[in-house]
Amino acid sequence: MQYPIEQIQSMIYVIRGLRVMLDSDLAKLYGVETKSLNRQVKRNLKRFPGDFMFELSKEEHENLRYQIGTSSSEYGGRRYQPLVFTENGVAMLSSVLKSDHAVMVNISIMRIFTKLRSFHLLENNLVNEIDKLKNDTNKIFKIVFERLDDLEDLSTPRLPDKRRKIGIK
């Protein structure tokens, strides 16, 4: 089954500052049960260091559950914390799940991660350009206002102060 890019993109979350995918979403894409995917991963745990895959804390799982609207364990949902996979972890899954379908899904996911990375770089470049323009504009306005102040000082005549001072001497 072919999944639209937007659907796969909506399955990528940012947790602990990393873009990750849930084990249940990956299992759905690969066409396997979540427990089967996790079993394969646990059989090959050496391939999945902490920067490739990690288990969500209870708090992270709760926050994510509210964000995506999944049920709690009290109502038939998961009874354990989900595993999440970074881009490298998803790439490593292709060595664990060896079906043709898994390979095709993995290629699609890798392309999306690459696209997201390029969007992120583009966004950073735009932010830097905007900051540079803002700084340059501020400098120009500062110079213009200083020149206007200088012109105002030159154009106003200095009259001797002939008024009587008010106050205590």
Residue frames as qw, qx, qy, qz and C-alpha x, y, z in Angstrom:
[[0.000, 0.888, 0.460, 0.000, 0.00, 0.00, 0.00],
 [0.410, 0.354, 0.000, 0.841, 1.31, 3.44, -0.97],
 [0.271, -0.746, -0.451, 0.407, 0.97, 6.19, 1.65],
 [0.264, 0.885, 0.111, 0.366, 0.81, 9.87, 0.72],
 [0.484, 0.302, -0.358, 0.739, 3.83, 11.93, 1.76],
 [0.291, -0.543, 0.121, -0.778, 1.61, 14.18, 3.89],
 [0.862, -0.401, -0.174, -0.257, 0.36, 11.18, 5.87],
 [0.832, -0.015, -0.310, 0.460, 3.89, 9.97, 6.60],
 [0.228, 0.455, -0.217, 0.833, 4.98, 13.52, 7.42],
 [0.526, -0.580, -0.006, -0.623, 2.16, 13.79, 9.97],
 [0.926, -0.301, -0.224, 0.036, 3.64, 10.75, 11.75],
 [0.615, 0.232, -0.317, 0.684, 6.92, 12.54, 12.47],
 [0.432, -0.874, -0.215, -0.062, 7.07, 14.22, 15.87],
 [0.317, 0.612, -0.445, 0.572, 9.69, 16.29, 17.64],
 [0.791, -0.597, -0.121, -0.060, 10.58, 14.77, 21.00],
 [0.697, -0.539, 0.152, 0.447, 13.69, 15.71, 23.01],
 [0.050, 0.785, -0.308, -0.536, 14.61, 18.00, 20.13],
 [0.191, -0.208, 0.865, 0.415, 14.76, 15.07, 17.68],
 [0.663, 0.191, -0.256, -0.677, 12.46, 14.17, 14.80],
 [0.209, -0.144, 0.958, -0.133, 11.10, 10.72, 15.60],
 [0.625, -0.065, -0.482, -0.611, 8.47, 8.24, 14.53],
 [0.664, -0.289, 0.493, -0.482, 6.41, 6.03, 16.84],
 [0.189, -0.165, 0.962, 0.111, 6.75, 2.27, 16.74],
 [0.466, 0.450, 0.707, -0.285, 3.00, 1.94, 16.16],
 [0.437, 0.769, -0.053, -0.463, 3.05, 4.32, 13.17],
 [0.099, 0.555, -0.766, -0.310, 6.03, 2.53, 11.66],
 [0.342, 0.052, 0.936, -0.070, 4.36, -0.85, 12.20],
 [0.526, 0.626, 0.419, -0.395, 1.26, 0.45, 10.41],
 [0.351, 0.759, -0.358, -0.415, 3.36, 1.67, 7.48],
 [0.023, 0.427, -0.890, -0.159, 5.32, -1.58, 7.28],
 [0.760, -0.030, -0.391, -0.518, 2.14, -3.65, 7.53],
 [0.543, -0.008, -0.792, 0.280, 3.13, -5.52, 10.69],
 [0.552, -0.748, -0.363, -0.066, 1.86, -5.55, 14.26],
 [0.087, -0.879, 0.319, -0.342, 3.55, -3.16, 16.67],
 [0.748, -0.514, 0.413, -0.071, 4.56, -6.01, 18.96],
 [0.912, 0.245, 0.194, 0.266, 6.17, -7.84, 16.00],
 [0.390, 0.804, -0.151, 0.422, 8.17, -4.76, 15.05],
 [0.359, -0.791, 0.382, -0.315, 9.28, -4.26, 18.66],
 [0.926, -0.226, 0.301, 0.038, 10.17, -7.95, 18.99],
 [0.795, 0.473, 0.040, 0.378, 12.42, -7.72, 15.92],
 [0.103, 0.854, -0.254, 0.443, 14.04, -4.58, 17.30],
 [0.615, -0.653, 0.381, -0.226, 14.66, -6.16, 20.70],
 [0.961, 0.026, 0.208, 0.179, 16.22, -9.21, 19.02],
 [0.654, 0.440, 0.055, 0.613, 18.62, -6.81, 17.28],
 [0.331, -0.912, -0.191, 0.151, 19.11, -4.30, 20.09],
 [0.596, -0.365, 0.229, 0.678, 22.81, -3.77, 19.26],
 [0.345, 0.390, 0.486, 0.702, 21.70, -2.09, 16.02],
 [0.161, -0.800, -0.366, -0.447, 19.65, 0.52, 17.92],
 [0.412, -0.088, -0.435, 0.796, 21.74, 2.70, 20.25],
 [0.071, -0.633, -0.532, 0.558, 20.10, 5.54, 22.18],
 [0.098, 0.498, -0.164, -0.846, 20.45, 8.04, 19.34],
 [0.179, -0.013, -0.803, -0.568, 18.63, 5.65, 16.95],
 [0.553, -0.445, -0.596, -0.375, 15.77, 4.60, 19.24],
 [0.048, 0.134, -0.674, 0.725, 14.54, 5.25, 22.76],
 [0.239, -0.541, -0.806, -0.004, 11.53, 4.57, 24.93],
 [0.143, -0.643, -0.101, -0.746, 9.30, 7.50, 25.81],
 [0.041, 0.012, -0.706, 0.707, 8.95, 8.48, 29.43],
 [0.025, 0.568, 0.807, -0.158, 5.46, 8.35, 30.94],
 [0.042, 0.702, 0.180, -0.688, 5.23, 12.15, 30.76],
 [0.057, 0.352, -0.574, -0.737, 6.32, 12.25, 27.10],
 [0.014, -0.239, -0.934, -0.265, 3.85, 9.50, 26.28],
 [0.041, 0.666, 0.629, -0.400, 1.03, 11.37, 28.04],
 [0.067, 0.631, -0.103, -0.766, 1.85, 14.61, 26.21],
 [0.073, 0.187, -0.761, -0.617, 2.01, 12.82, 22.88],
 [0.037, 0.386, 0.922, -0.004, -1.19, 10.92, 23.62],
 [0.118, 0.724, 0.412, -0.540, -3.06, 14.18, 24.19],
 [0.046, 0.542, -0.380, -0.748, -1.48, 15.69, 21.08],
 [0.215, 0.151, -0.794, -0.548, -2.49, 12.86, 18.74],
 [0.679, -0.083, 0.069, -0.727, -5.61, 11.63, 20.55],
 [0.555, 0.076, -0.825, -0.072, -4.84, 7.98, 21.34],
 [0.732, -0.551, -0.223, -0.332, -6.55, 6.11, 24.13],
 [0.220, -0.640, 0.644, -0.356, -5.06, 5.46, 27.53],
 [0.239, 0.149, -0.958, 0.056, -4.32, 2.01, 28.95],
 [0.337, 0.146, 0.671, -0.643, -7.52, 2.27, 31.02],
 [0.656, 0.472, 0.180, -0.561, -9.56, 2.12, 27.83],
 [0.906, 0.271, 0.317, 0.064, -7.78, -0.60, 25.88],
 [0.376, 0.878, -0.295, 0.028, -4.75, 1.40, 24.71],
 [0.625, 0.422, -0.572, 0.323, -1.07, 0.57, 25.14],
 [0.766, -0.631, -0.123, -0.011, 0.11, -0.80, 28.43],
 [0.726, -0.300, 0.106, 0.610, 3.77, 0.09, 27.95],
 [0.008, 0.809, -0.127, -0.574, 5.68, 3.15, 26.81],
 [0.795, 0.595, 0.117, 0.022, 6.17, 3.32, 23.04],
 [0.634, -0.239, 0.327, 0.659, 9.51, 3.16, 21.32],
 [0.374, 0.895, 0.046, -0.237, 10.40, 6.03, 19.01],
 [0.787, 0.065, 0.328, 0.519, 12.91, 5.92, 16.19],
 [0.026, -0.751, 0.192, 0.631, 15.07, 8.75, 14.90],
 [0.618, 0.658, -0.269, -0.337, 15.95, 9.04, 11.23],
 [0.169, 0.514, -0.841, 0.002, 18.93, 6.73, 11.77],
 [0.436, -0.033, 0.826, -0.355, 16.77, 4.27, 13.65],
 [0.734, 0.483, 0.212, -0.428, 14.24, 4.17, 10.83],
 [0.488, 0.645, -0.554, -0.197, 17.08, 3.54, 8.39],
 [0.084, -0.358, 0.913, -0.178, 18.33, 0.70, 10.60],
 [0.695, 0.148, 0.512, -0.483, 14.85, -0.86, 10.61],
 [0.721, 0.522, -0.283, -0.357, 15.39, -1.76, 6.96],
 [0.298, 0.443, -0.842, 0.079, 18.11, -4.19, 8.04],
 [0.294, -0.050, 0.830, -0.472, 15.78, -5.79, 10.57],
 [0.645, 0.459, 0.463, -0.399, 12.57, -5.87, 8.50],
 [0.272, -0.323, 0.696, 0.581, 13.58, -7.44, 5.23],
 [0.506, 0.543, 0.670, -0.003, 10.38, -7.55, 3.16],
 [0.336, 0.335, 0.415, 0.776, 10.15, -5.71, -0.15],
 [0.190, -0.836, -0.419, -0.300, 7.29, -3.65, 1.26],
 [0.560, -0.734, -0.103, 0.370, 9.44, -2.60, 4.24],
 [0.540, -0.098, 0.281, 0.787, 12.22, -1.51, 1.89],
 [0.130, 0.571, 0.464, 0.665, 9.82, 0.63, -0.20],
 [0.375, -0.867, -0.319, -0.081, 8.28, 2.23, 2.90],
 [0.639, -0.531, 0.014, 0.557, 11.73, 2.88, 4.30],
 [0.424, 0.190, 0.337, 0.818, 12.84, 4.65, 1.13],
 [0.094, -0.758, -0.419, -0.491, 9.75, 6.89, 1.29],
 [0.542, -0.801, -0.202, 0.157, 10.40, 7.75, 4.94],
 [0.629, -0.273, 0.141, 0.714, 14.07, 8.54, 4.26],
 [0.258, 0.452, 0.381, 0.764, 13.05, 10.90, 1.45],
 [0.295, -0.846, -0.342, -0.282, 10.68, 12.72, 3.79],
 [0.639, -0.643, -0.060, 0.418, 13.34, 13.09, 6.50],
 [0.531, 0.022, 0.272, 0.802, 15.71, 14.48, 3.85],
 [0.042, 0.660, 0.411, 0.627, 13.07, 16.94, 2.66],
 [0.473, -0.840, -0.267, -0.006, 12.37, 18.07, 6.24],
 [0.656, -0.415, 0.060, 0.628, 16.08, 18.60, 6.82],
 [0.360, 0.260, 0.336, 0.830, 16.35, 20.75, 3.69],
 [0.195, -0.799, -0.393, -0.411, 13.28, 22.76, 4.75],
 [0.608, -0.721, -0.168, 0.286, 14.89, 23.29, 8.14],
 [0.572, -0.157, 0.188, 0.783, 18.11, 24.55, 6.53],
 [0.141, 0.532, 0.421, 0.721, 16.13, 26.85, 4.25],
 [0.388, -0.839, -0.355, -0.143, 14.18, 28.20, 7.23],
 [0.632, -0.563, -0.034, 0.531, 17.42, 28.88, 9.14],
 [0.440, 0.122, 0.309, 0.834, 18.89, 30.69, 6.12],
 [0.062, -0.705, -0.432, -0.559, 15.77, 32.85, 5.82],
 [0.527, -0.800, -0.256, 0.130, 15.85, 33.71, 9.52],
 [0.609, -0.339, 0.109, 0.708, 19.51, 34.72, 9.22],
 [0.272, 0.368, 0.400, 0.794, 18.78, 36.88, 6.16],
 [0.258, -0.814, -0.406, -0.325, 15.87, 38.60, 7.91],
 [0.607, -0.686, -0.133, 0.378, 18.04, 39.28, 10.98],
 [0.527, -0.077, 0.238, 0.812, 20.78, 40.75, 8.76],
 [0.073, 0.583, 0.439, 0.680, 18.26, 42.98, 6.95],
 [0.432, -0.829, -0.351, -0.056, 16.83, 44.11, 10.27],
 [0.619, -0.520, -0.001, 0.589, 20.27, 45.01, 11.61],
 [0.394, 0.154, 0.346, 0.837, 21.24, 46.84, 8.42],
 [0.103, -0.725, -0.460, -0.503, 17.95, 48.77, 8.43],
 [0.526, -0.786, -0.257, 0.200, 18.42, 49.76, 12.08],
 [0.570, -0.289, 0.133, 0.758, 21.92, 51.07, 11.31],
 [0.213, 0.394, 0.430, 0.784, 20.65, 53.11, 8.35],
 [0.283, -0.810, -0.422, -0.294, 17.79, 54.61, 10.37],
 [0.596, -0.639, -0.150, 0.463, 20.18, 55.49, 13.20],
 [0.447, -0.054, 0.254, 0.856, 22.42, 57.37, 10.74],
 [0.009, 0.586, 0.492, 0.644, 19.42, 59.15, 9.15],
 [0.424, -0.825, -0.369, -0.050, 18.07, 60.29, 12.53],
 [0.590, -0.472, -0.015, 0.655, 21.51, 61.47, 13.65],
 [0.309, 0.182, 0.364, 0.859, 21.82, 63.56, 10.46],
 [0.182, -0.726, -0.489, -0.448, 18.34, 64.99, 10.98],
 [0.543, -0.744, -0.259, 0.290, 19.27, 65.95, 14.55],
 [0.516, -0.221, 0.160, 0.812, 22.44, 67.64, 13.23],
 [0.121, 0.436, 0.459, 0.764, 20.41, 69.58, 10.63],
 [0.353, -0.802, -0.453, -0.163, 17.87, 70.64, 13.25],
 [0.575, -0.593, -0.117, 0.551, 20.69, 71.92, 15.48],
 [0.394, -0.029, 0.298, 0.869, 22.15, 73.96, 12.61],
 [0.004, -0.515, -0.538, -0.667, 18.84, 75.41, 11.44],
 [0.386, -0.817, -0.429, -0.013, 17.48, 76.66, 14.78],
 [0.243, 0.680, -0.230, 0.652, 18.92, 80.07, 15.71],
 [0.552, -0.326, -0.565, 0.520, 20.35, 80.52, 19.19],
 [0.129, -0.807, -0.139, -0.559, 18.66, 83.44, 20.85],
 [0.173, 0.280, -0.626, 0.707, 20.08, 84.92, 24.01],
 [0.405, -0.510, -0.756, 0.069, 18.08, 83.91, 27.05],
 [0.012, -0.358, 0.132, -0.924, 16.43, 87.15, 28.29],
 [0.628, -0.528, -0.446, -0.358, 13.78, 85.51, 30.42],
 [0.295, -0.607, 0.497, -0.545, 13.76, 85.98, 34.11],
 [0.418, 0.067, -0.900, 0.106, 14.56, 82.80, 36.00],
 [0.674, -0.488, -0.086, -0.548, 11.90, 81.49, 38.26],
 [0.855, -0.174, -0.453, 0.184, 12.75, 79.81, 41.52],
 [0.570, -0.807, 0.037, 0.150, 14.87, 80.31, 44.61],
 [0.481, 0.755, -0.351, 0.276, 18.28, 81.94, 44.24]]
